[in-house]
Structure formats: C-alpha cells, structure tokens
C-alpha cells in the first residue's frame, strides 16, 4: 500500500520550494556589491560609447 498524503501540505511544500527558487534567483540578480554595480555600469557605458563612435553619420 502507498502512504497517505495530505494534499494541502504537499501543495504548501511545493509552493514554498518555488518561492525559495525565485528568492534565490533574485538574490543572485540583485545581491551585488556597489563596486560590482559600478563596474558593470562603467563597462556598459564604454561599450555604448564604442558602438556610438562607430556609427556612420547620415544626412
């Protein structure tokens, strides 16, 4: 015989696991130091400037 499972508890456990996965992803995405954010912003600005400098002038 199989084990009896309370469906409400199983649903809540599954929901908690999904929320934890989303929270972990957000921590990785937004949990950076100020130095890392500044470095990324500087790199983005340099890449944007390099791209803009190579753009052709049109009349």
Rosetta silent file (secondary structure, phi, psi, omega in degrees, C-alpha in Angstrom):
SEQUENCE: XXXXXXXXXXXXXXXXXXXXXXXXXXXXXXXXXXXXXXXXXXXXXXXXXXXXXXXXXXX
SCORE:     score description
SCORE:     0.000 S_00000001
   1 L     0.000  154.839  179.528    0.000    0.000    0.000 S_00000001
   2 L   -92.317  165.719 -177.989    1.018    3.554   -0.545 S_00000001
   3 L   -82.444  142.094  178.772    1.438    6.208    2.074 S_00000001
   4 L   -77.655  132.448 -177.012   -1.413    8.644    2.753 S_00000001
   5 L  -122.472  131.162  174.514   -0.513   12.220    1.781 S_00000001
   6 L   -79.087  115.436 -175.010   -2.264   15.376    2.887 S_00000001
   7 H   -64.961  -32.912  178.273   -2.714   17.290   -0.375 S_00000001
   8 H   -64.699  -42.953  179.052   -2.813   20.688    1.334 S_00000001
   9 H   -66.679  -39.589  179.036    0.575   20.065    2.957 S_00000001
  10 H   -64.021  -41.102  178.427    2.030   18.778   -0.309 S_00000001
  11 H   -63.834  -42.697 -179.829    0.760   21.874   -2.135 S_00000001
  12 H   -66.557  -38.891  177.942    2.236   24.178    0.501 S_00000001
  13 H   -63.613  -43.268  179.176    5.602   22.400    0.401 S_00000001
  14 H   -64.192  -41.852  179.616    5.687   22.717   -3.377 S_00000001
  15 H   -63.523  -42.321  178.651    4.725   26.391   -3.174 S_00000001
  16 H   -62.865  -40.292 -179.996    7.476   27.082   -0.628 S_00000001
  17 H   -64.579  -41.404  178.064   10.056   25.388   -2.837 S_00000001
  18 H   -64.260  -42.705  179.409    9.017   27.505   -5.834 S_00000001
  19 H   -64.927  -37.291  178.452    9.161   30.705   -3.778 S_00000001
  20 H   -66.373  -38.234  178.504   12.606   29.790   -2.471 S_00000001
  21 H   -64.500  -41.993  178.211   13.857   29.213   -6.024 S_00000001
  22 H   -65.529  -41.439  179.924   12.562   32.646   -7.088 S_00000001
  23 H   -64.032  -41.122  178.427   14.097   34.266   -3.997 S_00000001
  24 H   -64.017  -40.733  178.515   17.473   32.647   -4.691 S_00000001
  25 H   -64.065  -40.991  178.787   17.380   33.848   -8.294 S_00000001
  26 H   -67.314  -35.524  178.937   16.567   37.395   -7.136 S_00000001
  27 H   -64.681  -39.239  178.027   19.382   37.281   -4.576 S_00000001
  28 H   -69.196  -40.560 -175.984   21.849   36.413   -7.313 S_00000001
  29 H   -70.394  -44.154 -172.847   20.404   39.032   -9.651 S_00000001
  30 H  -107.127   -8.869 -174.648   20.141   41.927   -7.194 S_00000001
  31 L   -90.731   55.859 -179.756   22.525   40.950   -4.410 S_00000001
  32 L  -109.776  155.039  179.294   25.647   42.562   -5.821 S_00000001
  33 L   -75.738  166.604 -179.418   28.033   44.956   -4.122 S_00000001
  34 H   -64.130  -37.079  179.712   28.262   48.604   -5.062 S_00000001
  35 H   -63.587  -41.426  178.400   31.666   48.030   -6.663 S_00000001
  36 H   -65.046  -40.975  178.227   30.254   45.296   -8.914 S_00000001
  37 H   -64.390  -42.198  179.174   27.341   47.514   -9.961 S_00000001
  38 H   -65.363  -39.315  178.814   29.699   50.408  -10.721 S_00000001
  39 H   -63.363  -44.725  177.683   31.990   48.117  -12.721 S_00000001
  40 H   -63.171  -41.265  179.396   29.059   46.852  -14.800 S_00000001
  41 H   -64.050  -40.828  178.802   27.803   50.395  -15.367 S_00000001
  42 H   -64.778  -44.291  178.705   31.260   51.510  -16.492 S_00000001
  43 H   -63.241  -41.173  177.851   31.608   48.579  -18.871 S_00000001
  44 H   -63.150  -42.262  179.735   28.153   49.240  -20.306 S_00000001
  45 H   -64.312  -41.367  178.774   28.979   52.913  -20.807 S_00000001
  46 H   -64.623  -42.499  179.703   32.259   52.062  -22.544 S_00000001
  47 H   -64.718  -41.221  178.865   30.554   49.537  -24.825 S_00000001
  48 H   -64.278  -41.883  178.993   27.807   52.038  -25.683 S_00000001
  49 H   -64.778  -42.942  179.134   30.386   54.767  -26.442 S_00000001
  50 H   -61.372  -41.937  178.983   32.409   52.404  -28.638 S_00000001
  51 H   -67.102  -42.521  179.107   29.285   51.458  -30.561 S_00000001
  52 H   -66.228  -33.692  179.511   28.193   55.084  -30.949 S_00000001
  53 H   -68.199  -26.396 -178.667   31.673   56.083  -32.161 S_00000001
  54 L   -91.391    0.519 -179.258   31.470   53.529  -34.971 S_00000001
  55 L   -75.167  139.294  179.067   28.066   54.709  -36.165 S_00000001
  56 L   -78.864  144.700  177.056   28.012   56.299  -39.577 S_00000001
  57 L   -84.743  128.448  176.948   26.846   59.874  -39.949 S_00000001
  58 L  -119.619  149.959 -179.165   23.868   60.231  -42.290 S_00000001
  59 L   -94.247    0.000    0.000   22.357   63.399  -43.640 S_00000001
